[in-house]
Amino acid sequence: MPSTVIRSFHYDPGRRELHVQFHSGNRYTYREVPPEIYVRMKASFAKGEFFNDNVRNRFPFVRDHSSEE
């Protein structure tokens, strides 16, 4: 099911970073994310709910401001 909050996400296993882009246009990189979190998020039915329960406020993150002009 497409998420109403998350537009896209991908994982860099070498850096253990989860890159998330929201429908709002905001993009964030979550650091120190174990690969099993990405696997579970990818397999989850409700991506936004999984993200809120398992990623948000659990891993350090930085906002990617490169998309802003």
CHARMM internal coordinates of N, CA and C (Angstrom, degrees):
IC EDIT
DIST 1 N 1 CA 1.4522
DIST 1 CA 1 C 1.5230
ANGL 1 N 1 CA 1 C 109.06
DIST 1 C 2 N 1.3296
ANGL 1 CA 1 C 2 N 118.80
DIHE 1 N 1 CA 1 C 2 N 130.63
DIST 2 N 2 CA 1.4605
ANGL 1 C 2 N 2 CA 120.81
DIHE 1 CA 1 C 2 N 2 CA 177.20
DIST 2 CA 2 C 1.5277
ANGL 2 N 2 CA 2 C 110.45
DIHE 1 C 2 N 2 CA 2 C -64.14
DIST 2 C 3 N 1.3115
ANGL 2 CA 2 C 3 N 115.30
DIHE 2 N 2 CA 2 C 3 N 142.64
DIST 3 N 3 CA 1.4617
ANGL 2 C 3 N 3 CA 120.36
DIHE 2 CA 2 C 3 N 3 CA 179.75
DIST 3 CA 3 C 1.5181
ANGL 3 N 3 CA 3 C 110.20
DIHE 2 C 3 N 3 CA 3 C -81.91
DIST 3 C 4 N 1.3121
ANGL 3 CA 3 C 4 N 115.91
DIHE 3 N 3 CA 3 C 4 N 143.68
DIST 4 N 4 CA 1.4586
ANGL 3 C 4 N 4 CA 120.41
DIHE 3 CA 3 C 4 N 4 CA 175.70
DIST 4 CA 4 C 1.5237
ANGL 4 N 4 CA 4 C 111.10
DIHE 3 C 4 N 4 CA 4 C -84.22
DIST 4 C 5 N 1.3203
ANGL 4 CA 4 C 5 N 117.07
DIHE 4 N 4 CA 4 C 5 N -9.71
DIST 5 N 5 CA 1.4605
ANGL 4 C 5 N 5 CA 121.87
DIHE 4 CA 4 C 5 N 5 CA -177.16
DIST 5 CA 5 C 1.5239
ANGL 5 N 5 CA 5 C 111.93
DIHE 4 C 5 N 5 CA 5 C -113.97
DIST 5 C 6 N 1.3195
ANGL 5 CA 5 C 6 N 117.46
DIHE 5 N 5 CA 5 C 6 N -43.65
DIST 6 N 6 CA 1.4596
ANGL 5 C 6 N 6 CA 122.41
DIHE 5 CA 5 C 6 N 6 CA -174.84
DIST 6 CA 6 C 1.5226
ANGL 6 N 6 CA 6 C 109.80
DIHE 5 C 6 N 6 CA 6 C -97.69
DIST 6 C 7 N 1.3233
ANGL 6 CA 6 C 7 N 115.97
DIHE 6 N 6 CA 6 C 7 N 122.03
DIST 7 N 7 CA 1.4661
ANGL 6 C 7 N 7 CA 120.88
DIHE 6 CA 6 C 7 N 7 CA 178.24
DIST 7 CA 7 C 1.5247
ANGL 7 N 7 CA 7 C 110.42
DIHE 6 C 7 N 7 CA 7 C -79.68
DIST 7 C 8 N 1.3437
ANGL 7 CA 7 C 8 N 116.09
DIHE 7 N 7 CA 7 C 8 N -47.16
DIST 8 N 8 CA 1.4650
ANGL 7 C 8 N 8 CA 119.90
DIHE 7 CA 7 C 8 N 8 CA -179.44
DIST 8 CA 8 C 1.5223
ANGL 8 N 8 CA 8 C 109.26
DIHE 7 C 8 N 8 CA 8 C -158.77
DIST 8 C 9 N 1.3276
ANGL 8 CA 8 C 9 N 114.89
DIHE 8 N 8 CA 8 C 9 N 162.76
DIST 9 N 9 CA 1.4607
ANGL 8 C 9 N 9 CA 120.39
DIHE 8 CA 8 C 9 N 9 CA 175.24
DIST 9 CA 9 C 1.5120
ANGL 9 N 9 CA 9 C 108.64
DIHE 8 C 9 N 9 CA 9 C -156.80
DIST 9 C 10 N 1.3216
ANGL 9 CA 9 C 10 N 115.45
DIHE 9 N 9 CA 9 C 10 N 151.54
DIST 10 N 10 CA 1.4630
ANGL 9 C 10 N 10 CA 120.65
DIHE 9 CA 9 C 10 N 10 CA 173.73
DIST 10 CA 10 C 1.5195
ANGL 10 N 10 CA 10 C 108.71
DIHE 9 C 10 N 10 CA 10 C -150.52
DIST 10 C 11 N 1.3141
ANGL 10 CA 10 C 11 N 114.91
DIHE 10 N 10 CA 10 C 11 N 164.32
DIST 11 N 11 CA 1.4587
ANGL 10 C 11 N 11 CA 121.17
DIHE 10 CA 10 C 11 N 11 CA -172.08
DIST 11 CA 11 C 1.5135
ANGL 11 N 11 CA 11 C 109.98
DIHE 10 C 11 N 11 CA 11 C -125.26
DIST 11 C 12 N 1.3208
ANGL 11 CA 11 C 12 N 116.51
DIHE 11 N 11 CA 11 C 12 N 137.13
DIST 12 N 12 CA 1.4641
ANGL 11 C 12 N 12 CA 123.45
DIHE 11 CA 11 C 12 N 12 CA 174.18
DIST 12 CA 12 C 1.5230
ANGL 12 N 12 CA 12 C 106.86
DIHE 11 C 12 N 12 CA 12 C -107.72
DIST 12 C 13 N 1.3457
ANGL 12 CA 12 C 13 N 117.57
DIHE 12 N 12 CA 12 C 13 N 100.12
DIST 13 N 13 CA 1.4693
ANGL 12 C 13 N 13 CA 119.67
DIHE 12 CA 12 C 13 N 13 CA -175.69
DIST 13 CA 13 C 1.5255
ANGL 13 N 13 CA 13 C 113.71
DIHE 12 C 13 N 13 CA 13 C -65.59
DIST 13 C 14 N 1.3170
ANGL 13 CA 13 C 14 N 117.83
DIHE 13 N 13 CA 13 C 14 N -31.45
DIST 14 N 14 CA 1.4628
ANGL 13 C 14 N 14 CA 120.51
DIHE 13 CA 13 C 14 N 14 CA 179.18
DIST 14 CA 14 C 1.5145
ANGL 14 N 14 CA 14 C 112.69
DIHE 13 C 14 N 14 CA 14 C -64.81
DIST 14 C 15 N 1.3165
ANGL 14 CA 14 C 15 N 115.94
DIHE 14 N 14 CA 14 C 15 N -35.08
DIST 15 N 15 CA 1.4671
ANGL 14 C 15 N 15 CA 121.52
DIHE 14 CA 14 C 15 N 15 CA -179.87
DIST 15 CA 15 C 1.5190
ANGL 15 N 15 CA 15 C 112.76
DIHE 14 C 15 N 15 CA 15 C -100.69
DIST 15 C 16 N 1.3338
ANGL 15 CA 15 C 16 N 116.21
DIHE 15 N 15 CA 15 C 16 N -8.89
DIST 16 N 16 CA 1.4699
ANGL 15 C 16 N 16 CA 122.22
DIHE 15 CA 15 C 16 N 16 CA -176.87
DIST 16 CA 16 C 1.5302
ANGL 16 N 16 CA 16 C 110.36
DIHE 15 C 16 N 16 CA 16 C 57.23
DIST 16 C 17 N 1.3464
ANGL 16 CA 16 C 17 N 114.93
DIHE 16 N 16 CA 16 C 17 N 46.31
DIST 17 N 17 CA 1.4554
ANGL 16 C 17 N 17 CA 121.38
DIHE 16 CA 16 C 17 N 17 CA -179.05
DIST 17 CA 17 C 1.5269
ANGL 17 N 17 CA 17 C 110.37
DIHE 16 C 17 N 17 CA 17 C -117.96
DIST 17 C 18 N 1.3159
ANGL 17 CA 17 C 18 N 114.67
DIHE 17 N 17 CA 17 C 18 N 134.78
DIST 18 N 18 CA 1.4512
ANGL 17 C 18 N 18 CA 122.38
DIHE 17 CA 17 C 18 N 18 CA 175.12
DIST 18 CA 18 C 1.5256
ANGL 18 N 18 CA 18 C 107.33
DIHE 17 C 18 N 18 CA 18 C -106.67
DIST 18 C 19 N 1.3276
ANGL 18 CA 18 C 19 N 116.21
DIHE 18 N 18 CA 18 C 19 N 118.97
DIST 19 N 19 CA 1.4605
ANGL 18 C 19 N 19 CA 122.46
DIHE 18 CA 18 C 19 N 19 CA -179.40
DIST 19 CA 19 C 1.5220
ANGL 19 N 19 CA 19 C 107.74
DIHE 18 C 19 N 19 CA 19 C -100.68
DIST 19 C 20 N 1.3234
ANGL 19 CA 19 C 20 N 115.84
DIHE 19 N 19 CA 19 C 20 N 124.15
DIST 20 N 20 CA 1.4642
ANGL 19 C 20 N 20 CA 120.87
DIHE 19 CA 19 C 20 N 20 CA -176.07
DIST 20 CA 20 C 1.5225
ANGL 20 N 20 CA 20 C 109.54
DIHE 19 C 20 N 20 CA 20 C -125.93
DIST 20 C 21 N 1.3362
ANGL 20 CA 20 C 21 N 115.65
DIHE 20 N 20 CA 20 C 21 N 129.95
DIST 21 N 21 CA 1.4556
ANGL 20 C 21 N 21 CA 120.85
DIHE 20 CA 20 C 21 N 21 CA 172.80
DIST 21 CA 21 C 1.5218
ANGL 21 N 21 CA 21 C 107.58
DIHE 20 C 21 N 21 CA 21 C -114.41
DIST 21 C 22 N 1.3213
ANGL 21 CA 21 C 22 N 115.40
DIHE 21 N 21 CA 21 C 22 N 129.79
DIST 22 N 22 CA 1.4537
ANGL 21 C 22 N 22 CA 122.31
DIHE 21 CA 21 C 22 N 22 CA -179.04
DIST 22 CA 22 C 1.5284
ANGL 22 N 22 CA 22 C 110.08
DIHE 21 C 22 N 22 CA 22 C -95.72
DIST 22 C 23 N 1.3042
ANGL 22 CA 22 C 23 N 116.86
DIHE 22 N 22 CA 22 C 23 N 159.55
DIST 23 N 23 CA 1.4594
ANGL 22 C 23 N 23 CA 121.01
DIHE 22 CA 22 C 23 N 23 CA 178.43
DIST 23 CA 23 C 1.5262
ANGL 23 N 23 CA 23 C 111.11
DIHE 22 C 23 N 23 CA 23 C -61.21
DIST 23 C 24 N 1.3108
ANGL 23 CA 23 C 24 N 117.39
DIHE 23 N 23 CA 23 C 24 N -23.22
DIST 24 N 24 CA 1.4670
ANGL 23 C 24 N 24 CA 121.45
DIHE 23 CA 23 C 24 N 24 CA 177.27
DIST 24 CA 24 C 1.5248
ANGL 24 N 24 CA 24 C 111.71
DIHE 23 C 24 N 24 CA 24 C -67.55
DIST 24 C 25 N 1.3412
ANGL 24 CA 24 C 25 N 116.35
DIHE 24 N 24 CA 24 C 25 N -16.15
DIST 25 N 25 CA 1.4630
ANGL 24 C 25 N 25 CA 121.21
DIHE 24 CA 24 C 25 N 25 CA -176.37
DIST 25 CA 25 C 1.5174
ANGL 25 N 25 CA 25 C 112.51
DIHE 24 C 25 N 25 CA 25 C 101.75
DIST 25 C 26 N 1.3192
ANGL 25 CA 25 C 26 N 117.40
DIHE 25 N 25 CA 25 C 26 N -16.40
DIST 26 N 26 CA 1.4614
ANGL 25 C 26 N 26 CA 120.71
DIHE 25 CA 25 C 26 N 26 CA 178.56
DIST 26 CA 26 C 1.5161
ANGL 26 N 26 CA 26 C 110.43
DIHE 25 C 26 N 26 CA 26 C -68.64
DIST 26 C 27 N 1.3441
ANGL 26 CA 26 C 27 N 114.84
DIHE 26 N 26 CA 26 C 27 N 140.88
DIST 27 N 27 CA 1.4583
ANGL 26 C 27 N 27 CA 120.99
DIHE 26 CA 26 C 27 N 27 CA 178.13
DIST 27 CA 27 C 1.5279
ANGL 27 N 27 CA 27 C 109.32
DIHE 26 C 27 N 27 CA 27 C -126.42
DIST 27 C 28 N 1.3230
ANGL 27 CA 27 C 28 N 115.45
DIHE 27 N 27 CA 27 C 28 N 138.17
DIST 28 N 28 CA 1.4585
ANGL 27 C 28 N 28 CA 122.09
DIHE 27 CA 27 C 28 N 28 CA -178.83
DIST 28 CA 28 C 1.5188
ANGL 28 N 28 CA 28 C 110.05
DIHE 27 C 28 N 28 CA 28 C -133.83
DIST 28 C 29 N 1.3274
ANGL 28 CA 28 C 29 N 115.08
DIHE 28 N 28 CA 28 C 29 N 150.02
DIST 29 N 29 CA 1.4515
ANGL 28 C 29 N 29 CA 122.06
DIHE 28 CA 28 C 29 N 29 CA 172.51
DIST 29 CA 29 C 1.5207
ANGL 29 N 29 CA 29 C 107.35
DIHE 28 C 29 N 29 CA 29 C -115.41
DIST 29 C 30 N 1.3227
ANGL 29 CA 29 C 30 N 115.32
DIHE 29 N 29 CA 29 C 30 N 121.09
DIST 30 N 30 CA 1.4621
ANGL 29 C 30 N 30 CA 122.12
DIHE 29 CA 29 C 30 N 30 CA 177.90
DIST 30 CA 30 C 1.5150
ANGL 30 N 30 CA 30 C 107.63
DIHE 29 C 30 N 30 CA 30 C -99.78
DIST 30 C 31 N 1.3216
ANGL 30 CA 30 C 31 N 116.32
DIHE 30 N 30 CA 30 C 31 N 127.90
DIST 31 N 31 CA 1.4604
ANGL 30 C 31 N 31 CA 122.12
DIHE 30 CA 30 C 31 N 31 CA -173.33
DIST 31 CA 31 C 1.5258
ANGL 31 N 31 CA 31 C 111.34
DIHE 30 C 31 N 31 CA 31 C -103.11
DIST 31 C 32 N 1.3403
ANGL 31 CA 31 C 32 N 113.21
DIHE 31 N 31 CA 31 C 32 N 158.09
DIST 32 N 32 CA 1.4742
ANGL 31 C 32 N 32 CA 121.53
DIHE 31 CA 31 C 32 N 32 CA 177.28
DIST 32 CA 32 C 1.5298
ANGL 32 N 32 CA 32 C 111.86
DIHE 31 C 32 N 32 CA 32 C 63.06
DIST 32 C 33 N 1.3223
ANGL 32 CA 32 C 33 N 116.46
DIHE 32 N 32 CA 32 C 33 N 31.01
DIST 33 N 33 CA 1.4661
ANGL 32 C 33 N 33 CA 121.41
DIHE 32 CA 32 C 33 N 33 CA -179.59
DIST 33 CA 33 C 1.5251
ANGL 33 N 33 CA 33 C 108.78
DIHE 32 C 33 N 33 CA 33 C -86.85
DIST 33 C 34 N 1.3234
ANGL 33 CA 33 C 34 N 117.97
DIHE 33 N 33 CA 33 C 34 N 121.01
DIST 34 N 34 CA 1.4690
ANGL 33 C 34 N 34 CA 120.05
DIHE 33 CA 33 C 34 N 34 CA 178.93
DIST 34 CA 34 C 1.5287
ANGL 34 N 34 CA 34 C 110.79
DIHE 33 C 34 N 34 CA 34 C -65.21
DIST 34 C 35 N 1.3221
ANGL 34 CA 34 C 35 N 117.26
DIHE 34 N 34 CA 34 C 35 N 147.56
DIST 35 N 35 CA 1.4654
ANGL 34 C 35 N 35 CA 119.86
DIHE 34 CA 34 C 35 N 35 CA -178.29
DIST 35 CA 35 C 1.5233
ANGL 35 N 35 CA 35 C 113.76
DIHE 34 C 35 N 35 CA 35 C -58.82
DIST 35 C 36 N 1.3199
ANGL 35 CA 35 C 36 N 117.48
DIHE 35 N 35 CA 35 C 36 N -30.04
DIST 36 N 36 CA 1.4716
ANGL 35 C 36 N 36 CA 118.98
DIHE 35 CA 35 C 36 N 36 CA -179.15
DIST 36 CA 36 C 1.5331
ANGL 36 N 36 CA 36 C 112.09
DIHE 35 C 36 N 36 CA 36 C -67.21
DIST 36 C 37 N 1.3306
ANGL 36 CA 36 C 37 N 117.39
DIHE 36 N 36 CA 36 C 37 N -26.30
DIST 37 N 37 CA 1.4655
ANGL 36 C 37 N 37 CA 120.12
DIHE 36 CA 36 C 37 N 37 CA 175.95
DIST 37 CA 37 C 1.5307
ANGL 37 N 37 CA 37 C 109.08
DIHE 36 C 37 N 37 CA 37 C -66.42
DIST 37 C 38 N 1.3307
ANGL 37 CA 37 C 38 N 116.45
DIHE 37 N 37 CA 37 C 38 N -44.56
DIST 38 N 38 CA 1.4598
ANGL 37 C 38 N 38 CA 119.69
DIHE 37 CA 37 C 38 N 38 CA 177.93
DIST 38 CA 38 C 1.5287
ANGL 38 N 38 CA 38 C 111.19
DIHE 37 C 38 N 38 CA 38 C -61.81
DIST 38 C 39 N 1.3113
ANGL 38 CA 38 C 39 N 117.03
DIHE 38 N 38 CA 38 C 39 N -44.89
DIST 39 N 39 CA 1.4713
ANGL 38 C 39 N 39 CA 121.18
DIHE 38 CA 38 C 39 N 39 CA 179.97
DIST 39 CA 39 C 1.5231
ANGL 39 N 39 CA 39 C 110.01
DIHE 38 C 39 N 39 CA 39 C -59.46
DIST 39 C 40 N 1.3193
ANGL 39 CA 39 C 40 N 116.45
DIHE 39 N 39 CA 39 C 40 N -44.27
DIST 40 N 40 CA 1.4668
ANGL 39 C 40 N 40 CA 120.39
DIHE 39 CA 39 C 40 N 40 CA -179.83
DIST 40 CA 40 C 1.5304
ANGL 40 N 40 CA 40 C 111.60
DIHE 39 C 40 N 40 CA 40 C -67.99
DIST 40 C 41 N 1.3393
ANGL 40 CA 40 C 41 N 116.94
DIHE 40 N 40 CA 40 C 41 N -38.11
DIST 41 N 41 CA 1.4600
ANGL 40 C 41 N 41 CA 119.96
DIHE 40 CA 40 C 41 N 41 CA 178.65
DIST 41 CA 41 C 1.5266
ANGL 41 N 41 CA 41 C 110.11
DIHE 40 C 41 N 41 CA 41 C -65.73
DIST 41 C 42 N 1.3088
ANGL 41 CA 41 C 42 N 115.85
DIHE 41 N 41 CA 41 C 42 N -43.45
DIST 42 N 42 CA 1.4686
ANGL 41 C 42 N 42 CA 120.74
DIHE 41 CA 41 C 42 N 42 CA 179.39
DIST 42 CA 42 C 1.5283
ANGL 42 N 42 CA 42 C 111.32
DIHE 41 C 42 N 42 CA 42 C -59.89
DIST 42 C 43 N 1.3262
ANGL 42 CA 42 C 43 N 116.57
DIHE 42 N 42 CA 42 C 43 N -37.06
DIST 43 N 43 CA 1.4650
ANGL 42 C 43 N 43 CA 121.68
DIHE 42 CA 42 C 43 N 43 CA -177.67
DIST 43 CA 43 C 1.5310
ANGL 43 N 43 CA 43 C 112.94
DIHE 42 C 43 N 43 CA 43 C -85.16
DIST 43 C 44 N 1.3192
ANGL 43 CA 43 C 44 N 117.61
DIHE 43 N 43 CA 43 C 44 N -12.60
DIST 44 N 44 CA 1.4633
ANGL 43 C 44 N 44 CA 119.81
DIHE 43 CA 43 C 44 N 44 CA -174.62
DIST 44 CA 44 C 1.5275
ANGL 44 N 44 CA 44 C 111.72
DIHE 43 C 44 N 44 CA 44 C -71.26
DIST 44 C 45 N 1.3096
ANGL 44 CA 44 C 45 N 115.65
DIHE 44 N 44 CA 44 C 45 N 149.14
DIST 45 N 45 CA 1.4579
ANGL 44 C 45 N 45 CA 121.97
DIHE 44 CA 44 C 45 N 45 CA 178.67
DIST 45 CA 45 C 1.5248
ANGL 45 N 45 CA 45 C 110.50
DIHE 44 C 45 N 45 CA 45 C -74.59
DIST 45 C 46 N 1.3284
ANGL 45 CA 45 C 46 N 116.22
DIHE 45 N 45 CA 45 C 46 N -44.19
DIST 46 N 46 CA 1.4611
ANGL 45 C 46 N 46 CA 122.30
DIHE 45 CA 45 C 46 N 46 CA -178.45
DIST 46 CA 46 C 1.5278
ANGL 46 N 46 CA 46 C 109.04
DIHE 45 C 46 N 46 CA 46 C -109.42
DIST 46 C 47 N 1.3203
ANGL 46 CA 46 C 47 N 115.76
DIHE 46 N 46 CA 46 C 47 N 93.07
DIST 47 N 47 CA 1.4722
ANGL 46 C 47 N 47 CA 121.28
DIHE 46 CA 46 C 47 N 47 CA -175.03
DIST 47 CA 47 C 1.5321
ANGL 47 N 47 CA 47 C 112.30
DIHE 46 C 47 N 47 CA 47 C -60.54
DIST 47 C 48 N 1.3232
ANGL 47 CA 47 C 48 N 116.91
DIHE 47 N 47 CA 47 C 48 N -44.63
DIST 48 N 48 CA 1.4601
ANGL 47 C 48 N 48 CA 120.14
DIHE 47 CA 47 C 48 N 48 CA -179.07
DIST 48 CA 48 C 1.5145
ANGL 48 N 48 CA 48 C 112.24
DIHE 47 C 48 N 48 CA 48 C -63.33
DIST 48 C 49 N 1.3160
ANGL 48 CA 48 C 49 N 116.30
DIHE 48 N 48 CA 48 C 49 N -41.45
DIST 49 N 49 CA 1.4624
ANGL 48 C 49 N 49 CA 120.25
DIHE 48 CA 48 C 49 N 49 CA 178.18
DIST 49 CA 49 C 1.5201
ANGL 49 N 49 CA 49 C 110.69
DIHE 48 C 49 N 49 CA 49 C -65.45
DIST 49 C 50 N 1.3323
ANGL 49 CA 49 C 50 N 116.57
DIHE 49 N 49 CA 49 C 50 N -43.79
DIST 50 N 50 CA 1.4642
ANGL 49 C 50 N 50 CA 119.70
DIHE 49 CA 49 C 50 N 50 CA 177.81
DIST 50 CA 50 C 1.5250
ANGL 50 N 50 CA 50 C 109.85
DIHE 49 C 50 N 50 CA 50 C -60.64
DIST 50 C 51 N 1.3248
ANGL 50 CA 50 C 51 N 116.67
DIHE 50 N 50 CA 50 C 51 N -45.66
DIST 51 N 51 CA 1.4576
ANGL 50 C 51 N 51 CA 121.51
DIHE 50 CA 50 C 51 N 51 CA 179.70
DIST 51 CA 51 C 1.5276
ANGL 51 N 51 CA 51 C 110.68
DIHE 50 C 51 N 51 CA 51 C -57.46
DIST 51 C 52 N 1.3208
ANGL 51 CA 51 C 52 N 117.13
DIHE 51 N 51 CA 51 C 52 N -48.60
DIST 52 N 52 CA 1.4661
ANGL 51 C 52 N 52 CA 120.64
DIHE 51 CA 51 C 52 N 52 CA -179.57
DIST 52 CA 52 C 1.5205
ANGL 52 N 52 CA 52 C 112.37
DIHE 51 C 52 N 52 CA 52 C -61.77
DIST 52 C 53 N 1.3219
ANGL 52 CA 52 C 53 N 116.87
DIHE 52 N 52 CA 52 C 53 N -38.70
DIST 53 N 53 CA 1.4671
ANGL 52 C 53 N 53 CA 120.88
DIHE 52 CA 52 C 53 N 53 CA -177.03
DIST 53 CA 53 C 1.5185
ANGL 53 N 53 CA 53 C 114.02
DIHE 52 C 53 N 53 CA 53 C -80.42
DIST 53 C 54 N 1.3413
ANGL 53 CA 53 C 54 N 118.13
DIHE 53 N 53 CA 53 C 54 N -26.02
DIST 54 N 54 CA 1.4618
ANGL 53 C 54 N 54 CA 120.27
DIHE 53 CA 53 C 54 N 54 CA -169.20
DIST 54 CA 54 C 1.5201
ANGL 54 N 54 CA 54 C 116.19
DIHE 53 C 54 N 54 CA 54 C -125.10
DIST 54 C 55 N 1.3267
ANGL 54 CA 54 C 55 N 118.12
DIHE 54 N 54 CA 54 C 55 N -12.39
DIST 55 N 55 CA 1.4695
ANGL 54 C 55 N 55 CA 120.16
DIHE 54 CA 54 C 55 N 55 CA -177.27
DIST 55 CA 55 C 1.5248
ANGL 55 N 55 CA 55 C 111.31
DIHE 54 C 55 N 55 CA 55 C -122.13
DIST 55 C 56 N 1.3147
ANGL 55 CA 55 C 56 N 116.68
DIHE 55 N 55 CA 55 C 56 N -55.82
DIST 56 N 56 CA 1.4687
ANGL 55 C 56 N 56 CA 120.98
DIHE 55 CA 55 C 56 N 56 CA -176.62
DIST 56 CA 56 C 1.5279
ANGL 56 N 56 CA 56 C 110.19
DIHE 55 C 56 N 56 CA 56 C -55.77
DIST 56 C 57 N 1.3111
ANGL 56 CA 56 C 57 N 115.97
DIHE 56 N 56 CA 56 C 57 N 133.01
DIST 57 N 57 CA 1.4748
ANGL 56 C 57 N 57 CA 123.99
DIHE 56 CA 56 C 57 N 57 CA 179.11
DIST 57 CA 57 C 1.5239
ANGL 57 N 57 CA 57 C 113.66
DIHE 56 C 57 N 57 CA 57 C 64.77
DIST 57 C 58 N 1.3349
ANGL 57 CA 57 C 58 N 117.75
DIHE 57 N 57 CA 57 C 58 N 14.18
DIST 58 N 58 CA 1.4707
ANGL 57 C 58 N 58 CA 120.57
DIHE 57 CA 57 C 58 N 58 CA 178.57
DIST 58 CA 58 C 1.5239
ANGL 58 N 58 CA 58 C 112.62
DIHE 57 C 58 N 58 CA 58 C -116.78
DIST 58 C 59 N 1.3320
ANGL 58 CA 58 C 59 N 116.90
DIHE 58 N 58 CA 58 C 59 N -17.91
DIST 59 N 59 CA 1.4636
ANGL 58 C 59 N 59 CA 121.46
DIHE 58 CA 58 C 59 N 59 CA -178.11
DIST 59 CA 59 C 1.5175
ANGL 59 N 59 CA 59 C 109.36
DIHE 58 C 59 N 59 CA 59 C -132.31
DIST 59 C 60 N 1.3391
ANGL 59 CA 59 C 60 N 116.08
DIHE 59 N 59 CA 59 C 60 N 148.57
DIST 60 N 60 CA 1.4681
ANGL 59 C 60 N 60 CA 118.18
DIHE 59 CA 59 C 60 N 60 CA 175.90
DIST 60 CA 60 C 1.5316
ANGL 60 N 60 CA 60 C 108.93
DIHE 59 C 60 N 60 CA 60 C -65.13
DIST 60 C 61 N 1.3292
ANGL 60 CA 60 C 61 N 116.31
DIHE 60 N 60 CA 60 C 61 N 148.44
DIST 61 N 61 CA 1.4575
ANGL 60 C 61 N 61 CA 119.67
DIHE 60 CA 60 C 61 N 61 CA -177.97
DIST 61 CA 61 C 1.5164
ANGL 61 N 61 CA 61 C 111.20
DIHE 60 C 61 N 61 CA 61 C -146.19
DIST 61 C 62 N 1.3072
ANGL 61 CA 61 C 62 N 114.63
DIHE 61 N 61 CA 61 C 62 N 162.07
DIST 62 N 62 CA 1.4640
ANGL 61 C 62 N 62 CA 122.11
DIHE 61 CA 61 C 62 N 62 CA 172.33
DIST 62 CA 62 C 1.5177
ANGL 62 N 62 CA 62 C 107.48
DIHE 61 C 62 N 62 CA 62 C -133.05
DIST 62 C 63 N 1.3110
ANGL 62 CA 62 C 63 N 115.56
DIHE 62 N 62 CA 62 C 63 N 145.20
DIST 63 N 63 CA 1.4613
ANGL 62 C 63 N 63 CA 120.19
DIHE 62 CA 62 C 63 N 63 CA 176.21
DIST 63 CA 63 C 1.5220
ANGL 63 N 63 CA 63 C 108.06
DIHE 62 C 63 N 63 CA 63 C -87.73
DIST 63 C 64 N 1.3153
ANGL 63 CA 63 C 64 N 116.39
DIHE 63 N 63 CA 63 C 64 N 136.34
DIST 64 N 64 CA 1.4559
ANGL 63 C 64 N 64 CA 121.86
DIHE 63 CA 63 C 64 N 64 CA 177.82
DIST 64 CA 64 C 1.5178
ANGL 64 N 64 CA 64 C 107.55
DIHE 63 C 64 N 64 CA 64 C -89.24
DIST 64 C 65 N 1.3175
ANGL 64 CA 64 C 65 N 115.95
DIHE 64 N 64 CA 64 C 65 N 109.52
DIST 65 N 65 CA 1.4632
ANGL 64 C 65 N 65 CA 120.94
DIHE 64 CA 64 C 65 N 65 CA -178.10
DIST 65 CA 65 C 1.5297
ANGL 65 N 65 CA 65 C 112.04
DIHE 64 C 65 N 65 CA 65 C -91.26
DIST 65 C 66 N 1.3190
ANGL 65 CA 65 C 66 N 117.42
DIHE 65 N 65 CA 65 C 66 N 0.31
DIST 66 N 66 CA 1.4685
ANGL 65 C 66 N 66 CA 120.24
DIHE 65 CA 65 C 66 N 66 CA -176.40
DIST 66 CA 66 C 1.5210
ANGL 66 N 66 CA 66 C 112.73
DIHE 65 C 66 N 66 CA 66 C -65.14
DIST 66 C 67 N 1.3395
ANGL 66 CA 66 C 67 N 117.15
DIHE 66 N 66 CA 66 C 67 N -21.41
DIST 67 N 67 CA 1.4626
ANGL 66 C 67 N 67 CA 119.73
DIHE 66 CA 66 C 67 N 67 CA -179.07
DIST 67 CA 67 C 1.5297
ANGL 67 N 67 CA 67 C 111.69
DIHE 66 C 67 N 67 CA 67 C -83.01
DIST 67 C 68 N 1.3299
ANGL 67 CA 67 C 68 N 117.11
DIHE 67 N 67 CA 67 C 68 N -6.89
DIST 68 N 68 CA 1.4583
ANGL 67 C 68 N 68 CA 121.48
DIHE 67 CA 67 C 68 N 68 CA -177.81
DIST 68 CA 68 C 1.5266
ANGL 68 N 68 CA 68 C 109.29
DIHE 67 C 68 N 68 CA 68 C -95.30
DIST 68 C 69 N 1.2602
ANGL 68 CA 68 C 69 N 116.83
DIHE 68 N 68 CA 68 C 69 N 140.33
DIST 69 N 69 CA 1.4709
ANGL 68 C 69 N 69 CA 121.27
DIHE 68 CA 68 C 69 N 69 CA 178.93
DIST 69 CA 69 C 1.5111
ANGL 69 N 69 CA 69 C 108.97
DIHE 68 C 69 N 69 CA 69 C -115.06
END
COOR INIT
IC SEED 1 N 1 CA 1 C
IC BUILD
